[in-house]
């Protein structure tokens, strides 16, 4: 099972940074959307 995860990470390594940036931006948008009613 560990070998499968390692192979998966090696295969998807070029897009791993882009995926992490996408997840972080979605998290920021979610937090901003949840705090928006208190600002208005």
C-alpha positions as CSV (number, residue, x, y, z in Angstrom):
1,X,0.0,0.0,0.0
2,X,2.9,2.4,0.8
3,X,4.4,1.6,-2.7
4,X,1.1,2.6,-4.3
5,X,1.1,6.0,-2.5
6,X,4.7,6.5,-3.4
7,X,4.0,5.8,-7.1
8,X,1.0,8.1,-7.0
9,X,3.0,10.9,-5.6
10,X,5.8,10.4,-8.1
11,X,3.3,10.4,-11.0
12,X,1.5,13.5,-9.9
13,X,4.5,15.5,-8.7
14,X,4.4,18.1,-11.4
15,X,0.9,19.2,-10.6
16,X,1.2,18.7,-6.8
17,X,2.2,22.4,-6.2
18,X,-0.6,23.7,-8.4
19,X,-3.1,21.5,-6.6
20,X,-1.9,22.7,-3.2
21,X,-2.2,26.3,-4.3
22,X,-5.8,25.6,-5.5
23,X,-6.8,24.0,-2.2
24,X,-5.3,26.9,-0.3
25,X,-7.2,29.5,-2.4
26,X,-10.5,27.6,-2.0
27,X,-9.9,27.6,1.8
28,X,-9.2,31.4,1.7
29,X,-12.4,32.0,-0.3
30,X,-14.4,29.9,2.1
31,X,-13.1,31.8,5.2
32,X,-13.7,35.1,3.4
33,X,-17.3,34.1,2.5
34,X,-18.0,33.0,6.1
35,X,-16.8,36.3,7.5
36,X,-18.4,38.5,4.8
37,X,-21.8,38.9,6.7
38,X,-20.1,40.3,9.7
39,X,-18.3,42.9,7.6
40,X,-21.5,44.2,5.9
